């Protein structure tokens, strides 16, 4: 949130984009928790979920992680840093 000045008073302005990112991240996190078995089978490992600045990450290890987004077709898209010794 940010304070903006209009005329003689201060008004509270809300960053709608940030609220949308937080809501979207929460929905993604829920999907990753609800579908944990399928995601683990796909990436070949257990994982932790981290959220940073409205972005959602699946973390397998410090050297292997994925940013998770919803593609235009509504499917989860995993992109990121892959461990060269990993299964993907």
Biopython code that builds the backbone (N, CA, C, O; Angstrom):
import numpy as np
from Bio.PDB.StructureBuilder import StructureBuilder

atoms = [
    (1, "UNK", "N", (0.838, -1.166, 0.000)),
    (1, "UNK", "CA", (0.000, 0.000, 0.000)),
    (1, "UNK", "C", (0.887, 1.235, 0.000)),
    (1, "UNK", "O", (2.021, 1.218, 0.480)),
    (2, "UNK", "N", (0.340, 2.287, -0.547)),
    (2, "UNK", "CA", (1.108, 3.531, -0.624)),
    (2, "UNK", "C", (0.196, 4.694, -0.270)),
    (2, "UNK", "O", (-1.006, 4.651, -0.534)),
    (3, "UNK", "N", (0.762, 5.721, 0.320)),
    (3, "UNK", "CA", (0.009, 6.932, 0.592)),
    (3, "UNK", "C", (0.208, 7.898, -0.561)),
    (3, "UNK", "O", (1.332, 8.148, -0.995)),
    (4, "UNK", "N", (-0.888, 8.432, -1.047)),
    (4, "UNK", "CA", (-0.815, 9.415, -2.118)),
    (4, "UNK", "C", (-1.492, 10.687, -1.624)),
    (4, "UNK", "O", (-2.405, 10.636, -0.800)),
    (5, "UNK", "N", (-1.051, 11.796, -2.122)),
    (5, "UNK", "CA", (-1.610, 13.069, -1.673)),
    (5, "UNK", "C", (-2.512, 13.635, -2.763)),
    (5, "UNK", "O", (-2.106, 13.800, -3.913)),
    (6, "UNK", "N", (-3.724, 13.923, -2.374)),
    (6, "UNK", "CA", (-4.687, 14.534, -3.285)),
    (6, "UNK", "C", (-5.239, 15.775, -2.616)),
    (6, "UNK", "O", (-5.884, 15.688, -1.571)),
    (7, "UNK", "N", (-4.995, 16.906, -3.203)),
    (7, "UNK", "CA", (-5.507, 18.145, -2.624)),
    (7, "UNK", "C", (-4.936, 18.388, -1.249)),
    (7, "UNK", "O", (-3.722, 18.322, -1.056)),
    (8, "UNK", "N", (-5.817, 18.672, -0.272)),
    (8, "UNK", "CA", (-5.350, 19.022, 1.049)),
    (8, "UNK", "C", (-5.235, 17.857, 2.011)),
    (8, "UNK", "O", (-4.918, 18.075, 3.181)),
    (9, "UNK", "N", (-5.478, 16.622, 1.571)),
    (9, "UNK", "CA", (-5.436, 15.499, 2.510)),
    (9, "UNK", "C", (-4.661, 14.322, 1.964)),
    (9, "UNK", "O", (-4.353, 14.259, 0.774)),
    (10, "UNK", "N", (-4.356, 13.408, 2.829)),
    (10, "UNK", "CA", (-3.685, 12.172, 2.428)),
    (10, "UNK", "C", (-4.726, 11.077, 2.281)),
    (10, "UNK", "O", (-5.618, 10.943, 3.119)),
    (11, "UNK", "N", (-4.616, 10.306, 1.234)),
    (11, "UNK", "CA", (-5.549, 9.228, 0.969)),
    (11, "UNK", "C", (-4.755, 7.932, 0.832)),
    (11, "UNK", "O", (-3.636, 7.923, 0.320)),
    (12, "UNK", "N", (-5.334, 6.882, 1.283)),
    (12, "UNK", "CA", (-4.692, 5.578, 1.200)),
    (12, "UNK", "C", (-4.969, 4.972, -0.168)),
    (12, "UNK", "O", (-6.124, 4.784, -0.552)),
    (13, "UNK", "N", (-3.906, 4.671, -0.898)),
    (13, "UNK", "CA", (-4.047, 4.020, -2.196)),
    (13, "UNK", "C", (-3.603, 2.575, -2.089)),
    (13, "UNK", "O", (-2.596, 2.295, -1.439)),
    (14, "UNK", "N", (-4.307, 1.665, -2.695)),
    (14, "UNK", "CA", (-3.973, 0.250, -2.626)),
    (14, "UNK", "C", (-3.409, -0.201, -3.961)),
    (14, "UNK", "O", (-3.918, 0.160, -5.022)),
    (15, "UNK", "N", (-2.361, -0.986, -3.893)),
    (15, "UNK", "CA", (-1.750, -1.537, -5.091)),
    (15, "UNK", "C", (-2.522, -2.789, -5.487)),
    (15, "UNK", "O", (-2.259, -3.878, -4.977)),
    (16, "UNK", "N", (-3.471, -2.627, -6.394)),
    (16, "UNK", "CA", (-4.327, -3.739, -6.813)),
    (16, "UNK", "C", (-3.505, -4.842, -7.460)),
    (16, "UNK", "O", (-3.806, -6.021, -7.275)),
    (17, "UNK", "N", (-2.469, -4.480, -8.219)),
    (17, "UNK", "CA", (-1.624, -5.491, -8.848)),
    (17, "UNK", "C", (-0.982, -6.387, -7.797)),
    (17, "UNK", "O", (-0.909, -7.602, -7.979)),
    (18, "UNK", "N", (-0.516, -5.797, -6.698)),
    (18, "UNK", "CA", (0.113, -6.588, -5.649)),
    (18, "UNK", "C", (-0.898, -7.517, -4.990)),
    (18, "UNK", "O", (-0.581, -8.670, -4.699)),
    (19, "UNK", "N", (-2.091, -7.034, -4.754)),
    (19, "UNK", "CA", (-3.142, -7.869, -4.160)),
    (19, "UNK", "C", (-3.452, -9.037, -5.094)),
    (19, "UNK", "O", (-3.631, -10.164, -4.632)),
    (20, "UNK", "N", (-3.515, -8.786, -6.385)),
    (20, "UNK", "CA", (-3.786, -9.835, -7.367)),
    (20, "UNK", "C", (-2.665, -10.872, -7.361)),
    (20, "UNK", "O", (-2.933, -12.073, -7.409)),
    (21, "UNK", "N", (-1.400, -10.413, -7.301)),
    (21, "UNK", "CA", (-0.262, -11.338, -7.270)),
    (21, "UNK", "C", (-0.313, -12.217, -6.025)),
    (21, "UNK", "O", (-0.051, -13.417, -6.108)),
    (22, "UNK", "N", (-0.643, -11.644, -4.885)),
    (22, "UNK", "CA", (-0.716, -12.405, -3.642)),
    (22, "UNK", "C", (-1.825, -13.448, -3.728)),
    (22, "UNK", "O", (-1.621, -14.594, -3.329)),
    (23, "UNK", "N", (-2.992, -13.069, -4.240)),
    (23, "UNK", "CA", (-4.098, -14.009, -4.398)),
    (23, "UNK", "C", (-3.720, -15.128, -5.356)),
    (23, "UNK", "O", (-3.998, -16.297, -5.090)),
    (24, "UNK", "N", (-3.089, -14.773, -6.468)),
    (24, "UNK", "CA", (-2.674, -15.746, -7.476)),
    (24, "UNK", "C", (-1.657, -16.720, -6.877)),
    (24, "UNK", "O", (-1.745, -17.927, -7.102)),
    (25, "UNK", "N", (-0.702, -16.201, -6.123)),
    (25, "UNK", "CA", (0.316, -17.043, -5.492)),
    (25, "UNK", "C", (-0.329, -18.014, -4.506)),
    (25, "UNK", "O", (0.071, -19.176, -4.431)),
    (26, "UNK", "N", (-1.310, -17.551, -3.761)),
    (26, "UNK", "CA", (-2.003, -18.420, -2.799)),
    (26, "UNK", "C", (-2.748, -19.545, -3.523)),
    (26, "UNK", "O", (-2.760, -20.682, -3.051)),
    (27, "UNK", "N", (-3.363, -19.239, -4.655)),
    (27, "UNK", "CA", (-4.061, -20.254, -5.442)),
    (27, "UNK", "C", (-3.077, -21.284, -5.995)),
    (27, "UNK", "O", (-3.354, -22.483, -5.975)),
    (28, "UNK", "N", (-1.924, -20.814, -6.492)),
    (28, "UNK", "CA", (-0.908, -21.726, -6.998)),
    (28, "UNK", "C", (-0.381, -22.623, -5.890)),
    (28, "UNK", "O", (-0.216, -23.828, -6.081)),
    (29, "UNK", "N", (-0.117, -22.028, -4.727)),
    (29, "UNK", "CA", (0.379, -22.811, -3.599)),
    (29, "UNK", "C", (-0.625, -23.901, -3.230)),
    (29, "UNK", "O", (-0.240, -25.041, -2.972)),
    (30, "UNK", "N", (-1.893, -23.556, -3.206)),
    (30, "UNK", "CA", (-2.936, -24.530, -2.888)),
    (30, "UNK", "C", (-2.962, -25.664, -3.909)),
    (30, "UNK", "O", (-3.100, -26.831, -3.541)),
    (31, "UNK", "N", (-2.828, -25.322, -5.197)),
    (31, "UNK", "CA", (-2.810, -26.341, -6.247)),
    (31, "UNK", "C", (-1.605, -27.267, -6.093)),
    (31, "UNK", "O", (-1.719, -28.475, -6.302)),
    (32, "UNK", "N", (-0.453, -26.706, -5.730)),
    (32, "UNK", "CA", (0.749, -27.518, -5.546)),
    (32, "UNK", "C", (0.629, -28.443, -4.338)),
    (32, "UNK", "O", (1.142, -29.562, -4.358)),
    (33, "UNK", "N", (-0.039, -27.985, -3.299)),
    (33, "UNK", "CA", (-0.259, -28.821, -2.112)),
    (33, "UNK", "C", (-1.273, -29.921, -2.431)),
    (33, "UNK", "O", (-1.060, -31.084, -2.088)),
    (34, "UNK", "N", (-2.374, -29.551, -3.086)),
    (34, "UNK", "CA", (-3.428, -30.515, -3.398)),
    (34, "UNK", "C", (-2.964, -31.595, -4.377)),
    (34, "UNK", "O", (-3.466, -32.719, -4.343)),
    (35, "UNK", "N", (-2.014, -31.263, -5.244)),
    (35, "UNK", "CA", (-1.553, -32.189, -6.284)),
    (35, "UNK", "C", (-0.104, -32.621, -6.061)),
    (35, "UNK", "O", (0.619, -32.925, -7.010)),
    (36, "UNK", "N", (0.304, -32.642, -4.801)),
    (36, "UNK", "CA", (1.709, -32.924, -4.466)),
    (36, "UNK", "C", (2.204, -34.237, -5.078)),
    (36, "UNK", "O", (3.299, -34.266, -5.638)),
    (37, "UNK", "N", (1.441, -35.310, -4.991)),
    (37, "UNK", "CA", (1.889, -36.615, -5.499)),
    (37, "UNK", "C", (2.161, -36.557, -7.005)),
    (37, "UNK", "O", (3.165, -37.094, -7.472)),
    (38, "UNK", "N", (1.285, -35.918, -7.756)),
    (38, "UNK", "CA", (1.469, -35.821, -9.205)),
    (38, "UNK", "C", (2.669, -34.951, -9.555)),
    (38, "UNK", "O", (3.421, -35.268, -10.476)),
    (39, "UNK", "N", (2.849, -33.851, -8.820)),
    (39, "UNK", "CA", (3.993, -32.966, -9.088)),
    (39, "UNK", "C", (5.289, -33.677, -8.739)),
    (39, "UNK", "O", (6.257, -33.598, -9.496)),
    (40, "UNK", "N", (5.328, -34.372, -7.604)),
    (40, "UNK", "CA", (6.535, -35.102, -7.228)),
    (40, "UNK", "C", (6.876, -36.180, -8.245)),
    (40, "UNK", "O", (8.049, -36.404, -8.543)),
    (41, "UNK", "N", (5.864, -36.847, -8.777)),
    (41, "UNK", "CA", (6.111, -37.859, -9.816)),
    (41, "UNK", "C", (6.680, -37.210, -11.079)),
    (41, "UNK", "O", (7.561, -37.773, -11.728)),
    (42, "UNK", "N", (6.179, -36.043, -11.417)),
    (42, "UNK", "CA", (6.633, -35.360, -12.630)),
    (42, "UNK", "C", (8.058, -34.838, -12.510)),
    (42, "UNK", "O", (8.825, -34.910, -13.470)),
    (43, "UNK", "N", (8.424, -34.308, -11.334)),
    (43, "UNK", "CA", (9.771, -33.742, -11.193)),
    (43, "UNK", "C", (10.755, -34.732, -10.587)),
    (43, "UNK", "O", (11.957, -34.466, -10.552)),
    (44, "UNK", "N", (10.263, -35.866, -10.111)),
    (44, "UNK", "CA", (11.136, -36.912, -9.608)),
    (44, "UNK", "C", (11.683, -36.690, -8.224)),
    (44, "UNK", "O", (12.712, -37.263, -7.866)),
    (45, "UNK", "N", (11.014, -35.862, -7.430)),
    (45, "UNK", "CA", (11.540, -35.566, -6.104)),
    (45, "UNK", "C", (10.487, -34.889, -5.244)),
    (45, "UNK", "O", (9.517, -34.325, -5.750)),
    (46, "UNK", "N", (10.697, -34.954, -3.927)),
    (46, "UNK", "CA", (9.901, -34.154, -3.005)),
    (46, "UNK", "C", (10.333, -32.696, -3.156)),
    (46, "UNK", "O", (11.392, -32.417, -3.718)),
    (47, "UNK", "N", (9.522, -31.775, -2.659)),
    (47, "UNK", "CA", (9.842, -30.354, -2.824)),
    (47, "UNK", "C", (9.239, -29.514, -1.719)),
    (47, "UNK", "O", (8.321, -29.938, -1.017)),
    (48, "UNK", "N", (9.775, -28.320, -1.582)),
    (48, "UNK", "CA", (9.209, -27.288, -0.728)),
    (48, "UNK", "C", (8.620, -26.217, -1.627)),
    (48, "UNK", "O", (9.034, -26.067, -2.776)),
    (49, "UNK", "N", (7.656, -25.474, -1.106)),
    (49, "UNK", "CA", (7.054, -24.369, -1.844)),
    (49, "UNK", "C", (7.503, -23.073, -1.199)),
    (49, "UNK", "O", (7.397, -22.903, 0.016)),
    (50, "UNK", "N", (8.002, -22.164, -2.014)),
    (50, "UNK", "CA", (8.393, -20.845, -1.525)),
    (50, "UNK", "C", (7.713, -19.782, -2.373)),
    (50, "UNK", "O", (7.552, -19.940, -3.583)),
    (51, "UNK", "N", (7.320, -18.706, -1.722)),
    (51, "UNK", "CA", (6.707, -17.580, -2.415)),
    (51, "UNK", "C", (7.550, -16.356, -2.146)),
    (51, "UNK", "O", (7.855, -16.035, -0.998)),
    (52, "UNK", "N", (7.929, -15.671, -3.220)),
    (52, "UNK", "CA", (8.755, -14.481, -3.097)),
    (52, "UNK", "C", (8.250, -13.433, -4.080)),
    (52, "UNK", "O", (8.246, -13.658, -5.291)),
    (53, "UNK", "N", (7.830, -12.302, -3.560)),
    (53, "UNK", "CA", (7.360, -11.197, -4.406)),
    (53, "UNK", "C", (6.223, -11.615, -5.334)),
    (53, "UNK", "O", (6.170, -11.183, -6.485)),
    (54, "UNK", "N", (5.326, -12.444, -4.844)),
    (54, "UNK", "CA", (4.189, -12.878, -5.651)),
    (54, "UNK", "C", (4.516, -13.979, -6.633)),
    (54, "UNK", "O", (3.642, -14.403, -7.390)),
    (55, "UNK", "N", (5.764, -14.460, -6.645)),
    (55, "UNK", "CA", (6.154, -15.565, -7.521)),
    (55, "UNK", "C", (6.235, -16.830, -6.681)),
    (55, "UNK", "O", (6.643, -16.799, -5.520)),
    (56, "UNK", "N", (5.840, -17.943, -7.289)),
    (56, "UNK", "CA", (5.809, -19.220, -6.590)),
    (56, "UNK", "C", (6.927, -20.105, -7.121)),
    (56, "UNK", "O", (7.121, -20.230, -8.330)),
    (57, "UNK", "N", (7.665, -20.720, -6.189)),
    (57, "UNK", "CA", (8.778, -21.584, -6.557)),
    (57, "UNK", "C", (8.616, -22.946, -5.901)),
    (57, "UNK", "O", (8.225, -23.052, -4.739)),
    (58, "UNK", "N", (8.924, -23.986, -6.668)),
    (58, "UNK", "CA", (9.045, -25.334, -6.154)),
    (58, "UNK", "C", (10.540, -25.561, -5.990)),
    (58, "UNK", "O", (11.294, -25.512, -6.962)),
    (59, "UNK", "N", (10.967, -25.811, -4.748)),
    (59, "UNK", "CA", (12.396, -25.945, -4.456)),
    (59, "UNK", "C", (12.692, -27.395, -4.090)),
    (59, "UNK", "O", (12.169, -27.928, -3.111)),
    (60, "UNK", "N", (13.543, -28.017, -4.901)),
    (60, "UNK", "CA", (13.972, -29.385, -4.652)),
    (60, "UNK", "C", (15.257, -29.370, -3.829)),
    (60, "UNK", "O", (15.410, -30.143, -2.883)),
    (61, "UNK", "N", (16.173, -28.485, -4.197)),
    (61, "UNK", "CA", (17.434, -28.300, -3.479)),
    (61, "UNK", "C", (17.921, -26.891, -3.814)),
    (61, "UNK", "O", (17.347, -26.234, -4.682)),
    (62, "UNK", "N", (18.969, -26.418, -3.141)),
    (62, "UNK", "CA", (19.465, -25.080, -3.464)),
    (62, "UNK", "C", (19.892, -24.922, -4.924)),
    (62, "UNK", "O", (19.886, -23.815, -5.461)),
    (63, "UNK", "N", (20.261, -26.032, -5.560)),
    (63, "UNK", "CA", (20.698, -25.949, -6.951)),
    (63, "UNK", "C", (19.625, -26.392, -7.947)),
    (63, "UNK", "O", (19.859, -26.382, -9.156)),
    (64, "UNK", "N", (18.461, -26.777, -7.448)),
    (64, "UNK", "CA", (17.392, -27.241, -8.342)),
    (64, "UNK", "C", (16.051, -26.705, -7.870)),
    (64, "UNK", "O", (15.531, -27.111, -6.830)),
    (65, "UNK", "N", (15.493, -25.773, -8.665)),
    (65, "UNK", "CA", (14.215, -25.163, -8.328)),
    (65, "UNK", "C", (13.481, -24.783, -9.598)),
    (65, "UNK", "O", (14.081, -24.674, -10.667)),
    (66, "UNK", "N", (12.188, -24.585, -9.473)),
    (66, "UNK", "CA", (11.341, -24.216, -10.601)),
    (66, "UNK", "C", (10.452, -23.042, -10.204)),
    (66, "UNK", "O", (9.931, -23.004, -9.089)),
    (67, "UNK", "N", (10.282, -22.098, -11.103)),
    (67, "UNK", "CA", (9.228, -21.095, -10.929)),
    (67, "UNK", "C", (7.973, -21.694, -11.543)),
    (67, "UNK", "O", (8.021, -22.267, -12.631)),
    (68, "UNK", "N", (6.854, -21.561, -10.847)),
    (68, "UNK", "CA", (5.605, -22.156, -11.299)),
    (68, "UNK", "C", (4.642, -21.053, -11.698)),
    (68, "UNK", "O", (4.427, -20.094, -10.957)),
    (69, "UNK", "N", (4.064, -21.206, -12.887)),
    (69, "UNK", "CA", (3.064, -20.263, -13.393)),
    (69, "UNK", "C", (1.941, -21.052, -14.042)),
    (69, "UNK", "O", (2.087, -22.243, -14.319)),
    (70, "UNK", "N", (0.835, -20.395, -14.278)),
    (70, "UNK", "CA", (-0.262, -20.997, -15.026)),
    (70, "UNK", "C", (-0.157, -20.498, -16.456)),
    (70, "UNK", "O", (-0.153, -19.292, -16.705)),
    (71, "UNK", "N", (-0.072, -21.440, -17.400)),
    (71, "UNK", "CA", (0.029, -21.085, -18.814)),
    (71, "UNK", "C", (-1.302, -20.635, -19.378)),
    (71, "UNK", "O", (-2.334, -20.711, -18.710)),
    (72, "UNK", "N", (-1.268, -20.171, -20.602)),
    (72, "UNK", "CA", (-2.504, -19.693, -21.255)),
    (72, "UNK", "C", (-3.561, -20.771, -21.355)),
    (72, "UNK", "O", (-4.757, -20.477, -21.375)),
    (73, "UNK", "N", (-3.121, -22.029, -21.418)),
    (73, "UNK", "CA", (-4.068, -23.138, -21.532)),
    (73, "UNK", "C", (-4.569, -23.621, -20.167)),
    (73, "UNK", "O", (-5.312, -24.599, -20.090)),
    (74, "UNK", "N", (-4.158, -22.930, -19.080)),
    (74, "UNK", "CA", (-4.609, -23.274, -17.744)),
    (74, "UNK", "C", (-3.796, -24.348, -17.061)),
    (74, "UNK", "O", (-4.131, -24.770, -15.954)),
    (75, "UNK", "N", (-2.718, -24.804, -17.709)),
    (75, "UNK", "CA", (-1.870, -25.840, -17.125)),
    (75, "UNK", "C", (-0.700, -25.214, -16.385)),
    (75, "UNK", "O", (-0.273, -24.106, -16.710)),
    (76, "UNK", "N", (-0.181, -25.925, -15.387)),
    (76, "UNK", "CA", (0.982, -25.439, -14.654)),
    (76, "UNK", "C", (2.219, -25.534, -15.537)),
    (76, "UNK", "O", (2.434, -26.537, -16.218)),
    (77, "UNK", "N", (3.019, -24.491, -15.516)),
    (77, "UNK", "CA", (4.257, -24.442, -16.284)),
    (77, "UNK", "C", (5.402, -24.278, -15.286)),
    (77, "UNK", "O", (5.392, -23.359, -14.467)),
    (78, "UNK", "N", (6.384, -25.170, -15.359)),
    (78, "UNK", "CA", (7.538, -25.148, -14.479)),
    (78, "UNK", "C", (8.760, -24.701, -15.285)),
    (78, "UNK", "O", (9.112, -25.333, -16.281)),
    (79, "UNK", "N", (9.393, -23.632, -14.861)),
    (79, "UNK", "CA", (10.635, -23.192, -15.500)),
    (79, "UNK", "C", (11.627, -22.833, -14.409)),
    (79, "UNK", "O", (11.242, -22.427, -13.313)),
    (80, "UNK", "N", (12.884, -22.983, -14.712)),
    (80, "UNK", "CA", (13.854, -22.585, -13.703)),
    (80, "UNK", "C", (15.207, -23.221, -13.850)),
    (80, "UNK", "O", (15.620, -23.633, -14.934)),
    (81, "UNK", "N", (15.880, -23.288, -12.735)),
    (81, "UNK", "CA", (17.235, -23.778, -12.650)),
    (81, "UNK", "C", (17.204, -25.286, -12.426)),
    (81, "UNK", "O", (16.665, -25.750, -11.421)),
    (82, "UNK", "N", (17.768, -26.043, -13.336)),
    (82, "UNK", "CA", (17.756, -27.493, -13.202)),
    (82, "UNK", "C", (19.117, -28.015, -12.795)),
    (82, "UNK", "O", (20.146, -27.531, -13.267)),
    (83, "UNK", "N", (19.119, -29.005, -11.917)),
    (83, "UNK", "CA", (20.333, -29.707, -11.534)),
    (83, "UNK", "C", (20.746, -30.591, -12.716)),
    (83, "UNK", "O", (19.938, -31.395, -13.180)),
    (84, "UNK", "N", (21.972, -30.465, -13.213)),
    (84, "UNK", "CA", (22.376, -31.274, -14.373)),
    (84, "UNK", "C", (22.319, -32.777, -14.097)),
    (84, "UNK", "O", (22.240, -33.572, -15.034)),
    (85, "UNK", "N", (22.356, -33.175, -12.823)),
    (85, "UNK", "CA", (22.272, -34.606, -12.484)),
    (85, "UNK", "C", (20.851, -35.064, -12.211)),
    (85, "UNK", "O", (20.623, -36.229, -11.886)),
    (86, "UNK", "N", (19.894, -34.155, -12.342)),
    (86, "UNK", "CA", (18.509, -34.478, -12.054)),
    (86, "UNK", "C", (17.824, -35.211, -13.195)),
    (86, "UNK", "O", (18.390, -35.352, -14.279)),
    (87, "UNK", "N", (16.591, -35.683, -12.946)),
    (87, "UNK", "CA", (15.876, -36.498, -13.946)),
    (87, "UNK", "C", (15.308, -35.691, -15.108)),
    (87, "UNK", "O", (14.995, -36.265, -16.150)),
    (88, "UNK", "N", (15.167, -34.377, -14.956)),
    (88, "UNK", "CA", (14.577, -33.602, -16.061)),
    (88, "UNK", "C", (15.636, -32.906, -16.871)),
    (88, "UNK", "O", (15.319, -32.212, -17.837)),
]
sb = StructureBuilder()
sb.init_structure("model")
sb.init_model(0)
sb.init_chain("A")
sb.init_seg("    ")
for serial, (resi, resn, name, xyz) in enumerate(atoms, 1):
    if name == "N":
        sb.init_residue(resn, " ", resi, " ")
    sb.init_atom(name, np.array(xyz, "f"), 0.0, 1.0, " ", f" {name:<3s}", serial, name[0])
structure = sb.get_structure()
